[in-house]
């Protein structure tokens, strides 16, 4: 995801960068994805203001059922790019400030794109919101076998019986009201 600096002169420009990106550190749960980055660069003397929106589609592994599924991630980031040191803006103080090496002809945005997409990742990867997961006894995917029910922890038995009694009482009350 490189931006060629010779394409930016004295006026604002928009760019579209596309490519494959690996979310390092998450390779066991997220595969390489196709990413598109829309970049707007606004030069102002010795500094350039860059804003970008990244969108990518990645193959994920569901945390509950281990099934592969595809989902999208989106994120934004902004940078101040300096051609030389500017008083008051220090690269060491902020991740949003980049000091270009002298005679550089391109700017690699891969790290910033990767970071903004990692920040957009959900806390838990689920193929769908109501994913039933794997049967703890057989290991079968409960999403694929509707006849299989989850094994219930026996400690919940008394509460499940109480719930069933309450539901049957509610059903009989509603039937009496209808008559």
Long-range contacts (C-beta under 8 A, 24 or more apart in sequence): 1-35, 1-37, 1-108, 1-109, 1-110, 1-113, 2-106, 2-107, 2-108, 2-109, 2-110, 3-39, 3-41, 3-106, 3-107, 3-109, 4-105, 4-106, 5-100, 5-104, 5-105, 5-106, 5-107, 6-105, 8-41, 8-43, 8-48, 9-43, 10-43, 11-43, 12-40, 12-41, 12-42, 12-43, 13-40, 13-41, 14-38, 14-39, 14-40, 14-41, 15-39, 15-40, 15-41, 17-109, 21-56, 21-110, 21-113, 21-114, 21-117, 22-114, 23-58, 23-114, 23-117, 23-118, 23-121, 24-114, 25-118, 26-118, 26-121, 28-61, 29-60, 29-61, 29-63, 29-125, 30-58, 30-59, 30-60, 30-61, 30-121, 30-125, 31-58, 31-59, 31-60, 32-58, 33-57, 33-58, 33-59, 33-73, 35-113, 35-117, 37-109, 37-113, 39-109, 46-82, 46-83, 46-84, 46-86, 47-80, 47-81, 47-82, 47-83, 47-86, 47-89, 48-80, 48-81, 48-83, 49-78, 49-79, 49-80, 49-81, 50-78, 50-79, 50-80, 50-81, 51-76, 51-77, 51-78, 51-79, 52-76, 52-77, 52-78, 52-79, 52-109, 52-112, 52-113, 52-116, 54-113, 54-116, 54-117, 56-117, 60-125, 60-127, 61-125, 62-125, 62-126, 62-127, 62-131, 63-124, 63-125, 63-126, 64-126, 64-127, 64-131, 64-132, 64-133, 64-134, 65-127, 65-131, 65-132, 65-133, 65-134, 65-141, 65-142, 65-143, 66-134, 66-141, 67-127, 67-141, 67-143, 69-127, 69-128, 73-117, 73-120, 73-121, 74-117, 74-120, 75-116, 75-117, 75-119, 75-120, 76-116, 77-112, 77-113, 77-115, 77-116, 79-112, 81-107
